[in-house]
Amino acid sequence: MKVVVWSAVFTLALSGCATQDFVRESVAPVQAQVGEVSQRVNAQDEGLKGLEGRVKGSEERILALQQEAQARAAAAGQVREPGFAMSTLLSDDKIKFAHGRAELSADAQVELNRLLDRLRADNKPVYLEIQGHTDASGSPAYNHQLGLLRADAVRQHLALAGMPLHRIATISYGETAPLADNRSAEGRRLNRRVQLVVMR
């Protein structure tokens, strides 16, 4: 009986040693790979820290150059804050968009040409923001798209008449910026508009 017990204990001990050896042999390569990955991650972290330092230094240099340029311009009397030169309201009466339409009428084109003539006579670089507005007759999504189409119709006319495209921006406010109450026909008429903001 003692021989059987000792034999079982010896077998278990041998199998335990074998299992430990197997675990060590399996785990060792994984531990080596983990160590290599950790080293690479650490190296990348160091590289990122160096890059962040260089970016921060560049940003500080750019800011210093901008401040220096502004100081020189101020000393020379050349600094002028951008402002609104004029705001031209092209309402439904002048533009004469048909309800739910975005095509410019002949009267609207005449009005836009007058604006261009004024800008040419002024002969100063300007930027135009063309704002498209609608009444609240349709859905908000529809009105947003309609406002954009109306503003774009004005942009195309101005561009064809010689206004540089890079000086024109369009935006649609749809029904979100009414001038009057949309519950009346007169209010809806006033809200159907395109507004041009001329900026210097």
Backbone torsions as a table, in degrees:
resi	resn	phi	psi	omega
1	MET	NA	-43.4	178.7
2	LYS	-62.6	-36.8	-179.3
3	VAL	-64.3	-40.6	-178.9
4	VAL	-65.7	-42.3	-179.1
5	VAL	-65.2	-47.3	179.0
6	TRP	-62.2	-35.9	179.4
7	SER	-65.6	-41.3	-179.8
8	ALA	-66.8	-41.4	179.3
9	VAL	-64.1	-42.2	179.6
10	PHE	-63.3	-39.9	179.0
11	THR	-65.4	-42.3	178.8
12	LEU	-64.6	-40.3	179.3
13	ALA	-62.8	-44.4	179.3
14	LEU	-63.6	-42.4	-179.3
15	SER	-67.6	-34.8	176.0
16	GLY	-62.9	-42.9	177.8
17	CYS	-63.3	-41.7	179.9
18	ALA	-64.1	-41.1	179.7
19	THR	-65.0	-42.7	178.3
20	GLN	-62.1	-41.4	177.8
21	ASP	-62.8	-42.4	-179.9
22	PHE	-63.0	-43.6	179.3
23	VAL	-63.0	-44.3	179.8
24	ARG	-61.9	-42.4	-179.6
25	GLU	-67.2	-33.1	-179.8
26	SER	-79.0	-37.6	-175.0
27	VAL	-79.3	-33.9	-175.5
28	ALA	-56.1	-47.4	178.3
29	PRO	-63.6	-37.4	179.1
30	VAL	-64.7	-43.3	178.7
31	GLN	-62.1	-37.7	178.0
32	ALA	-64.9	-41.6	178.9
33	GLN	-65.6	-40.7	178.1
34	VAL	-61.9	-41.2	178.2
35	GLY	-62.1	-41.7	178.8
36	GLU	-64.8	-43.4	178.9
37	VAL	-62.4	-42.1	178.9
38	SER	-61.0	-40.9	178.5
39	GLN	-63.6	-42.2	179.8
40	ARG	-65.1	-41.0	178.8
41	VAL	-62.8	-43.6	178.7
42	ASN	-61.5	-42.0	179.0
43	ALA	-63.9	-40.4	178.4
44	GLN	-66.8	-38.2	177.0
45	ASP	-60.4	-43.0	178.9
46	GLU	-63.8	-40.9	178.1
47	GLY	-63.1	-41.0	178.5
48	LEU	-65.1	-39.5	177.8
49	LYS	-61.4	-41.8	177.6
50	GLY	-64.1	-41.1	179.0
51	LEU	-64.8	-42.0	178.1
52	GLU	-60.6	-39.4	178.4
53	GLY	-64.1	-41.6	179.5
54	ARG	-67.2	-40.2	178.4
55	VAL	-62.7	-44.6	179.8
56	LYS	-61.6	-41.6	177.8
57	GLY	-62.7	-39.8	178.9
58	SER	-65.5	-42.8	179.1
59	GLU	-61.4	-40.6	179.6
60	GLU	-65.5	-39.4	178.3
61	ARG	-65.6	-42.0	179.1
62	ILE	-62.6	-43.9	179.0
63	LEU	-61.9	-41.9	179.0
64	ALA	-63.6	-40.4	178.6
65	LEU	-65.8	-40.4	178.2
66	GLN	-62.8	-43.7	179.5
67	GLN	-64.3	-38.5	178.6
68	GLU	-65.3	-42.7	179.2
69	ALA	-64.5	-40.8	178.4
70	GLN	-64.7	-39.5	179.2
71	ALA	-64.0	-42.5	179.2
72	ARG	-64.3	-42.1	179.8
73	ALA	-66.0	-39.4	178.9
74	ALA	-65.2	-39.9	179.4
75	ALA	-64.9	-32.2	-179.8
76	ALA	-86.5	-1.7	179.7
77	GLY	73.3	27.3	-176.7
78	GLN	-104.4	1.7	-177.9
79	VAL	-87.4	128.1	176.2
80	ARG	-143.5	123.9	179.8
81	GLU	-63.6	138.9	176.4
82	PRO	-64.0	144.2	-179.1
83	GLY	-147.4	178.2	178.9
84	PHE	-88.2	121.2	176.8
85	ALA	-77.8	-41.2	180.0
86	MET	-166.4	162.1	174.1
87	SER	-131.1	117.6	-177.1
88	THR	-106.9	122.1	178.9
89	LEU	-95.5	118.6	176.8
90	LEU	-106.9	94.2	-174.0
91	SER	-83.5	-178.9	179.6
92	ASP	-59.2	-31.5	-180.0
93	ASP	-64.9	-41.7	-176.5
94	LYS	-84.4	-44.3	-178.0
95	ILE	-74.5	-39.0	-179.0
96	LYS	56.4	50.0	169.6
97	PHE	-71.6	134.8	171.3
98	ALA	-67.2	152.3	-178.7
99	HIS	-56.9	123.0	179.4
100	GLY	77.8	11.4	-177.9
101	ARG	-118.5	165.4	-177.3
102	ALA	-130.3	13.6	-179.7
103	GLU	-84.5	138.3	178.8
104	LEU	-77.6	136.9	175.1
105	SER	-84.0	170.9	177.0
106	ALA	-62.4	-38.7	178.9
107	ASP	-64.1	-39.4	179.2
108	ALA	-64.8	-40.3	179.1
109	GLN	-64.3	-38.9	177.0
110	VAL	-62.0	-44.1	-179.7
111	GLU	-62.2	-41.3	179.0
112	LEU	-67.3	-38.2	178.0
113	ASN	-64.6	-35.8	175.6
114	ARG	-62.4	-42.2	178.0
115	LEU	-61.5	-44.6	178.8
116	LEU	-61.6	-39.7	178.4
117	ASP	-61.4	-40.2	178.0
118	ARG	-64.7	-40.3	-179.8
119	LEU	-68.1	-38.6	178.0
120	ARG	-66.1	-40.2	179.5
121	ALA	-65.0	-36.6	178.1
122	ASP	-68.5	-35.4	174.3
123	ASN	55.2	46.3	175.7
124	LYS	-129.0	145.9	179.9
125	PRO	-65.4	129.7	-179.4
126	VAL	-135.3	163.7	172.6
127	TYR	-122.0	141.0	-179.6
128	LEU	-112.5	132.9	168.3
129	GLU	-111.1	121.1	-179.1
130	ILE	-103.5	116.4	-176.3
131	GLN	-105.5	123.0	177.5
132	GLY	-97.8	129.8	-179.4
133	HIS	-127.8	154.0	177.8
134	THR	-136.3	171.6	168.9
135	ASP	-83.6	-172.1	-175.9
136	ALA	-102.9	27.2	-175.5
137	SER	-68.5	-37.9	-177.2
138	GLY	-101.0	-167.6	177.1
139	SER	-74.7	157.9	178.3
140	PRO	-56.3	-40.1	-179.7
141	ALA	-65.6	-43.8	178.4
142	TYR	-62.4	-44.8	-178.4
143	ASN	-66.5	-36.5	176.6
144	HIS	-61.4	-45.4	-179.6
145	GLN	-65.8	-40.2	179.5
146	LEU	-64.2	-42.2	177.0
147	GLY	-60.6	-39.1	179.0
148	LEU	-67.4	-40.9	178.7
149	LEU	-64.0	-39.8	179.1
150	ARG	-66.5	-44.1	178.5
151	ALA	-62.9	-38.6	-179.2
152	ASP	-69.5	-32.6	176.5
153	ALA	-62.5	-40.5	177.3
154	VAL	-66.6	-43.1	179.8
155	ARG	-59.3	-44.7	-179.1
156	GLN	-63.3	-41.3	179.3
157	HIS	-62.8	-45.6	-179.6
158	LEU	-64.0	-39.3	179.8
159	ALA	-65.6	-42.5	178.8
160	LEU	-66.3	-26.2	178.8
161	ALA	-85.9	0.4	173.5
162	GLY	114.9	-2.2	178.4
163	MET	-76.3	126.1	-179.1
164	PRO	-62.1	133.0	-176.8
165	LEU	-61.8	-33.0	-177.4
166	HIS	-70.8	-6.2	176.6
167	ARG	-104.6	11.6	-178.5
168	ILE	-123.9	130.6	173.4
169	ALA	-125.2	144.8	177.7
170	THR	-119.4	148.3	176.7
171	ILE	-149.3	145.4	176.8
172	SER	-111.4	128.9	172.0
173	TYR	-99.8	-6.8	-179.9
174	GLY	54.4	-127.5	-178.2
175	GLU	-97.6	7.1	-168.9
176	THR	-82.2	-11.1	-178.0
177	ALA	-129.8	64.9	-177.1
178	PRO	-70.3	147.8	172.0
179	LEU	-87.7	-26.0	-174.3
180	ALA	-143.0	174.6	-178.5
181	ASP	-71.3	125.8	-179.3
182	ASN	-74.8	-3.1	-178.5
183	ARG	-79.4	-13.4	178.5
184	SER	-113.0	154.4	178.6
185	ALA	-62.0	-39.5	179.5
186	GLU	-65.6	-40.9	177.9
187	GLY	-63.5	-42.6	178.4
188	ARG	-63.6	-38.3	179.4
189	ARG	-62.3	-42.5	179.7
190	LEU	-67.6	-30.1	-177.4
191	ASN	-79.4	-19.8	176.6
192	ARG	-81.8	97.1	-172.5
193	ARG	-152.8	162.0	168.0
194	VAL	-123.2	131.8	-179.0
195	GLN	-118.3	132.2	178.1
196	LEU	-108.4	125.1	176.4
197	VAL	-109.4	119.8	-178.7
198	VAL	-98.5	121.7	-175.7
199	MET	-118.8	141.3	174.2
200	ARG	-114.0	NA	NA
